[in-house]
């Protein structure tokens, strides 16, 4: 029974919001990057974010075989980091002192 129901609940042909891999990639992408911000501020947010993206490309393109889900896995791993870096860039631009 598990072999029948698991693809329905967690497979890519099922709803995207139920897919376990997609959601875990999003969650870890946000968590690891924000952990860098927690420990070192904006500088470490950028460092850990870049390391996470490099790790994602290594993991998806070198460690794992190329599959139909490779592109979606890369997007789901890198999108949270890019969102957080964009938010930080907007925040730092607003906080920066304006020239007189």
VENURWO-V729842 format. One record per backbone hydrogen bond with DSSP energy under -0.5 kcal/mol. NH is the residue of the N-H (numbers start at 0). CO is the residue of the C=O. Records with the same first field share a line. If there is no record, write none. Layout:
# VENURWO-V729842
NH=CO, CO
This chain:
# VENURWO-V729842
3=0
4=0
5=1
7=3
8=4
9=5
10=6
13=10
17=14
18=14
22=18
23=19
24=20
25=21
26=22
27=23
28=24
29=25
30=26
31=27
32=28
33=29
34=30
35=31
36=32
37=33
38=34
39=35
40=36
42=39
43=39
44=40
45=41
46=42
47=43
48=44
49=45
50=46
51=47
52=48
53=49
54=50
55=51
56=52
57=53
58=54
59=55
60=56
61=57
62=57
63=58
69=66
72=68
73=69
74=70
75=71
76=72
77=73
78=74
81=77
82=78
83=79
84=80
85=81
86=82
87=83
88=84
89=85
90=86
91=87
92=88
93=89
94=90
95=91
